[in-house]
């Protein structure tokens, strides 16, 4: 996990695992022919699992990883080799983002084609735009959001009638003072050399999207440069597309990003999959190191596990991650590996359950028995920083301001410490007002 110190810099700290490996599933355990390369995984509302193979095949399993069926070619003839992802709607129909084919195939469970979504005809679409769908999602009202490879314009938004509405939730370009001044000077004093050397700064492309139970859209940007490694995950309002996560200044990846590993090779962390559970906990899958990050609603890193750095020889490590899904509302978490063609099943630990319960109660203001919950968490892992912040909030709520300051100081919670200090200072002035007034007069 990570501790944020008084300088708001992350410090790596070992902690008790929130998730541990339960099982590793391969084609042999499922009882199907070997996977050529697992491209992606998804789940439906019943926690059935859909595994997309590179060779135009979808293997469907139940929540206990028992084979339900295999879906092959669409209509028995159309291939979707190297499709980017598979998505299952609440009505039970399947959408395949056929990236290479430049289309989205809408099929039923028998593999029959129901509809095809292609490049929309609209004046809003740039002439050079390439429709290469990689990820998609549909909210409860039927609006479809589609991500395209290489698109800087945001998600393509379709109405329930599949009419193209426009682009949604595009990233913004952050300009520094120096870059703004350079553009101004180049416009004031233009020449051919400057025109040839100039390049337009483009926003980061989105790699994945996830829609929660309330219709909010979570997106991840993947790799951002080291000097701007912040705000990789966003939470967009379904109406405006504005980021309401208030995490533009949060670095969602490791503090040692872009260091030299693996025989001097520069390894850049890249968040490629994001999921969210019913309590607002965010889960991010990072592809370069194969790590899974867990955050709460305040965007605090709670736990980091897995790994592999492209090798994946141990259980719980990966060679080439391709997707992540939550089962049983995040009691289990599965990750697909296209390098080893295996699916790793992680289960939440006793510590993870207790920590998440205590955090949820704290954020919801449910303080009944909460102190005991946090003390149980600290008995399991005294390195869990949110526990000290949680105890500080409880003390503040109970009017124990000095106790709140003590726990806030241990947990580097500047906000709670500041509030508690105001109460302590006011109480001190009220008790000693006569002496203070006499001293001022004297």
C-alpha positions in Angstrom: 0.0 0.0 0.0 1.1 3.6 0.1 1.2 6.2 2.8 0.7 9.9 1.9 3.1 12.0 4.1 2.8 15.6 5.1 4.3 16.7 1.8 1.6 14.6 0.1 4.2 12.3 -1.4 3.5 8.6 -1.6 5.6 6.2 0.4 5.6 2.5 -0.3 4.7 0.3 2.7 4.2 -3.5 2.8 0.7 -4.4 4.0 -1.4 -7.5 4.6 -3.0 -8.6 1.3 -6.6 -7.6 0.6 -6.8 -10.3 -2.1 -5.2 -13.6 -2.5 -5.1 -16.3 -5.3 -7.9 -18.8 -5.1 -7.4 -20.6 -8.4 -5.8 -20.5 -11.9 -8.1 -21.6 -14.7 -6.9 -22.8 -18.2 -8.5 -24.5 -21.1 -7.7 -27.9 -19.7 -9.7 -27.2 -16.5 -12.6 -25.8 -18.5 -12.6 -28.8 -20.9 -12.2 -26.9 -24.2 -9.6 -26.7 -26.9 -6.5 -24.6 -26.1 -6.9 -20.8 -26.4 -4.9 -19.2 -29.1 -4.7 -16.0 -27.2 -7.2 -14.7 -24.7 -8.2 -11.2 -25.9 -10.6 -10.1 -23.2 -13.1 -11.2 -20.5 -16.4 -9.9 -19.3 -19.3 -11.0 -17.1 -23.1 -10.6 -17.3 -25.6 -9.8 -14.5 -25.6 -13.4 -13.3 -21.8 -13.4 -13.0 -21.4 -15.8 -16.0 -18.0 -15.3 -17.5 -17.3 -14.7 -21.2 -13.8 -15.4 -22.5 -12.9 -13.9 -25.9 -10.3 -15.9 -27.9 -8.2 -14.4 -30.7 -9.5 -17.2 -33.0 -13.1 -16.0 -33.3 -14.4 -17.9 -30.3 -16.2 -16.9 -27.1 -16.2 -19.5 -24.2 -19.1 -19.0 -21.7 -18.7 -20.2 -18.1 -20.9 -20.0 -15.1 -19.7 -18.3 -11.9 -18.1 -21.6 -10.7 -16.1 -21.8 -14.0 -18.2 -24.7 -15.4 -18.6 -24.6 -19.2 -22.0 -23.4 -20.4 -21.3 -23.2 -24.2 -18.9 -22.0 -26.9 -19.9 -19.4 -29.5 -18.0 -19.5 -32.8 -18.3 -17.6 -36.0 -21.2 -15.1 -36.3 -24.0 -16.7 -38.4 -21.5 -19.5 -38.9 -19.5 -17.6 -41.4 -18.2 -14.2 -40.2 -15.0 -14.1 -38.3 -13.9 -11.6 -35.6 -10.2 -12.5 -35.2 -8.3 -10.2 -32.9 -11.4 -8.5 -31.6 -10.7 -5.9 -28.9 -13.3 -6.9 -26.3 -16.6 -8.6 -25.6 -19.6 -7.0 -23.8 -22.8 -8.6 -22.5 -25.9 -6.4 -22.2 -28.5 -6.8 -19.4 -30.9 -8.3 -22.0 -28.4 -11.2 -22.5 -27.3 -10.2 -26.0 -23.6 -10.0 -26.8 -21.6 -7.1 -28.4 -18.2 -7.9 -30.0 -15.8 -4.9 -30.6 -14.3 -6.2 -33.8 -11.4 -3.7 -33.9 -9.7 -5.2 -36.9 -12.9 -5.3 -38.8 -13.9 -1.8 -37.9 -17.3 -2.7 -36.6 -19.3 -3.8 -33.5 -21.2 -7.1 -33.9 -24.4 -7.5 -32.0 -25.3 -11.2 -31.6 -27.5 -13.5 -29.5 -26.3 -16.5 -27.4 -26.5 -18.7 -30.5 -24.1 -16.6 -32.5 -26.8 -15.1 -34.7 -26.2 -11.6 -36.0 -28.8 -9.1 -34.7 -27.2 -5.8 -35.8 -23.9 -4.2 -36.9 -22.6 -0.9 -35.7 -20.2 0.8 -38.0 -18.7 4.3 -38.6 -21.6 6.8 -38.1 -22.5 9.2 -40.9 -22.3 12.6 -39.3 -20.8 16.0 -39.8 -19.4 15.7 -36.3 -17.1 12.9 -37.5 -13.7 14.1 -38.8 -12.8 13.0 -42.3 -9.7 11.2 -41.2 -11.5 9.3 -38.3 -11.0 5.6 -38.2 -13.7 3.5 -36.6 -11.6 0.9 -34.6 -13.8 0.0 -31.6 -12.0 -1.4 -28.6 -14.4 -1.1 -25.6 -18.0 -0.3 -25.1 -20.8 -0.1 -22.5 -24.5 0.5 -22.4 -26.3 2.3 -19.5 -29.7 1.5 -18.0 -31.4 3.9 -20.3 -29.9 2.3 -23.4 -27.3 4.9 -24.4 -24.2 3.2 -25.9 -20.6 4.5 -25.2 -17.9 3.3 -27.6 -14.1 3.8 -27.3 -12.0 3.7 -30.5 -8.3 3.0 -30.9 -6.4 6.2 -31.5 -9.4 8.5 -31.0 -8.6 11.8 -29.2 -12.2 13.0 -29.4 -13.7 11.0 -26.5 -16.3 8.2 -26.6 -18.8 7.9 -29.4 -22.3 8.3 -27.9 -25.3 6.6 -29.4 -28.9 7.0 -28.5 -31.1 3.9 -27.6 -32.2 3.9 -31.3 -28.5 3.7 -32.2 -28.4 7.2 -33.7 -25.0 8.9 -33.3 -25.3 11.9 -30.9 -21.7 13.0 -30.7 -18.4 12.6 -28.8 -18.6 12.3 -25.0 -16.1 12.8 -22.1 -12.9 13.7 -24.0 -9.8 14.3 -22.1 -8.5 17.9 -21.9 -5.0 19.1 -22.8 -3.1 20.5 -19.9 -0.9 23.4 -21.1 2.0 24.7 -19.1 2.9 28.4 -18.9 6.0 27.8 -21.0 4.1 26.0 -23.8 1.5 28.8 -23.9 4.2 31.5 -24.2 5.9 29.5 -26.9 2.7 29.3 -29.0 2.2 33.0 -28.6 5.7 33.9 -29.6 5.5 31.6 -32.6 2.4 33.3 -33.8 3.8 36.8 -33.3 7.1 35.9 -35.1 6.3 33.0 -37.5 8.7 31.4 -39.9 8.9 28.2 -42.0 11.3 26.5 -39.6 8.9 27.0 -36.7 5.9 25.8 -38.7 7.8 22.6 -39.6 8.9 22.0 -36.1 5.6 22.7 -34.4 3.3 19.9 -33.2 -0.2 20.0 -31.8 -0.4 18.6 -28.3 -3.2 16.0 -28.2 -5.2 14.7 -25.2 -4.6 11.2 -23.9 -6.8 8.5 -25.4 -9.0 6.4 -23.1 -8.4 2.6 -22.9 -11.4 1.3 -21.0 -14.7 2.4 -19.6 -17.0 1.0 -16.9 -20.6 2.1 -16.0 -21.7 1.8 -12.4 -25.1 1.1 -11.0 -26.0 4.8 -10.9 -25.0 5.5 -14.5 -21.6 7.1 -13.8 -18.9 6.3 -16.4 -15.4 5.5 -15.2 -12.6 5.7 -17.7 -8.8 5.2 -17.6 -6.3 7.0 -19.7 -3.5 4.5 -19.7 0.0 5.9 -19.7 0.6 9.6 -19.1 4.1 11.1 -19.1 6.1 11.1 -15.9 5.9 14.8 -15.4 2.1 14.6 -15.7 1.3 11.2 -14.1 -1.9 12.2 -12.6 -5.7 11.8 -13.1 -5.4 8.6 -15.0 -8.9 7.5 -13.8 -12.0 9.7 -14.2 -15.6 9.5 -13.1 -17.9 11.2 -15.6 -21.4 12.4 -15.0 -23.8 10.7 -17.5 -25.2 14.1 -18.6 -22.4 16.5 -18.9 -19.4 14.2 -19.2 -17.5 16.3 -16.6 -15.1 14.6 -14.2 -16.6 14.5 -10.7 -14.0 12.3 -9.1 -12.0 15.3 -8.0 -8.8 13.4 -8.7 -7.0 15.5 -11.3 -4.0 15.8 -8.9 -4.0 12.1 -7.9 -1.3 9.7 -9.3 -3.2 6.4 -9.6 -0.1 4.3 -10.3 3.2 3.5 -8.5 5.6 6.2 -7.3 8.5 4.5 -9.0 6.9 4.7 -12.4 9.3 4.9 -15.4 12.3 3.6 -13.5 14.7 1.4 -15.4 14.0 -2.3 -14.9 14.5 -5.5 -17.0 18.0 -5.1 -18.3 17.9 -1.3 -18.5 14.6 -1.3 -20.4 12.3 1.6 -19.6 9.0 0.2 -18.3 6.1 2.6 -18.3 3.0 1.8 -16.2 -0.2 1.8 -18.2 -3.7 1.4 -16.7 -5.7 -0.5 -19.3 -8.8 -1.7 -17.4 -11.0 -0.2 -14.7 -13.9 -1.6 -12.7 -16.1 -0.4 -9.8 -18.2 -2.2 -7.3 -21.5 -1.3 -5.7 -19.8 0.6 -2.8 -17.7 2.8 -5.1 -14.4 1.0 -4.7 -12.3 1.3 -7.9 -10.1 -1.4 -9.3 -7.5 -0.7 -11.9 -5.4 -3.2 -13.9 -2.0 -2.0 -15.1 -0.5 -3.8 -18.1 3.3 -3.2 -17.9 3.9 -4.7 -14.5 0.6 -6.7 -14.3 -0.5 -5.1 -11.0 -4.0 -4.6 -9.6 -4.7 -1.4 -7.7 -7.6 -0.9 -5.3 -8.9 2.6 -4.4 -11.7 3.9 -2.2 -14.2 6.7 -3.2 -11.6 9.3 -2.1 -9.1 7.9 -4.6 -6.8 6.6 -1.9 -4.7 3.6 -2.8 -5.7 0.9 -0.4 -3.8 -2.1 -1.8 -1.6 -3.1 -4.7 -1.1 -6.8 -5.6 -0.2 -9.2 -8.4 2.7 -8.3 -10.8 5.0 -10.3 -13.1 6.5 -7.7 -15.4 5.8 -9.8 -18.5 6.9 -13.2 -17.1 4.0 -14.5 -15.1 5.6 -17.8 -13.9 4.2 -17.6 -10.4 0.5 -17.9 -9.5 -0.8 -14.4 -9.1 1.6 -12.9 -11.7 1.0 -12.2 -15.4 2.8 -12.3 -18.7 0.3 -10.1 -20.7 -2.9 -9.0 -19.0 -5.9 -8.5 -21.2 -8.9 -7.9 -18.9 -10.3 -7.8 -15.4 -13.8 -8.4 -14.0 -15.4 -8.5 -10.6 -17.5 -11.4 -9.3 -19.9 -11.5 -6.3 -19.6 -7.7 -6.0 -15.8 -7.8 -5.7 -15.6 -10.7 -3.3 -13.8 -12.3 -6.1 -11.7 -10.7 -8.9 -10.6 -12.4 -12.1 -7.8 -11.3 -14.5 -7.1 -12.8 -18.0 -3.6 -13.3 -19.3 -3.2 -13.5 -23.0 0.5 -14.5 -22.6 -0.2 -17.7 -20.6 -3.8 -18.1 -21.7 -5.0 -18.5 -18.1 -7.5 -16.8 -15.8 -6.4 -16.0 -12.3 -9.1 -15.9 -9.6 -8.4 -13.7 -6.6 -10.6 -13.8 -3.5 -10.9 -11.1 -0.8 -9.2 -11.9 2.5 -10.5 -11.4 6.0 -8.4 -8.3 6.3 -9.7 -7.0 3.0 -13.4 -7.5 4.1 -12.9 -5.8 7.4 -10.9 -2.9 5.9 -13.5 -2.2 3.2 -16.4 -2.5 5.7 -14.7 0.0 8.1 -14.0 2.5 5.2 -17.5 2.3 3.9 -19.0 2.9 7.4 -16.6 5.9 7.9 -17.5 7.5 4.6 -21.2 7.0 5.1 -21.0 8.5 8.7 -22.1 5.2 10.3 -20.1 5.4 13.6 -22.0 2.7 15.5 -19.4 0.2 16.6 -16.9 1.7 14.1 -14.1 2.2 16.6 -14.0 -1.6 17.3 -14.0 -2.3 13.5 -11.0 0.0 13.0 -9.1 -1.5 15.9 -9.7 -5.0 14.4 -8.2 -3.8 11.2 -5.1 -2.4 13.0 -4.6 -5.7 14.8 -4.3 -7.3 11.4 -2.2 -4.6 9.9 -0.8 -1.6 11.7 0.5 -0.2 8.4 -3.0 0.6 7.1 -3.1 4.4 7.0 -6.9 4.8 6.5 -7.5 3.2 9.9 -5.8 6.1 11.7 -7.8 8.6 9.6 -10.9 6.7 10.5 -10.2 6.7 14.2 -9.5 10.4 14.0 -13.0 11.0 12.4 -14.6 9.0 15.2 -12.9 11.0 17.9 -13.9 14.2 16.2 -17.5 13.1 15.9 -17.4 12.2 19.7 -16.0 15.6 20.7 -12.6 14.1 21.7 -10.6 16.7 19.8 -7.2 16.0 21.3 -7.7 12.3 20.6 -8.7 13.2 17.0 -5.5 15.3 16.6 -3.4 12.4 17.9 -4.7 9.9 15.3 -4.8 12.5 12.5 -1.1 13.2 13.1 -0.2 9.5 13.0 -2.2 9.1 9.8 -1.1 12.4 8.2 -4.7 13.5 7.9 -4.2 17.3 7.6 -7.9 18.0 7.1 -9.1 16.3 10.3 -6.2 17.6 12.3 -7.0 21.2 11.2 -10.7 20.9 12.3 -9.8 19.3 15.6 -7.1 21.9 16.3 -9.7 24.7 15.8 -11.9 23.2 18.5 -9.0 22.7 20.9 -7.8 26.3 20.3 -11.3 27.7 20.8 -11.8 25.7 24.0 -8.5 26.9 25.3 -9.3 30.5 24.7 -12.8 30.2 26.3 -11.3 28.6 29.5 -8.5 31.1 29.8 -10.1 34.3 28.4 -9.7 36.2 31.7 -6.0 35.5 32.0 -5.4 36.3 28.3 -7.4 39.6 28.5 -5.6 40.6 31.7 -2.2 39.9 30.1 -3.1 42.0 27.0 -4.2 44.9 29.2 -1.1 44.6 31.3 
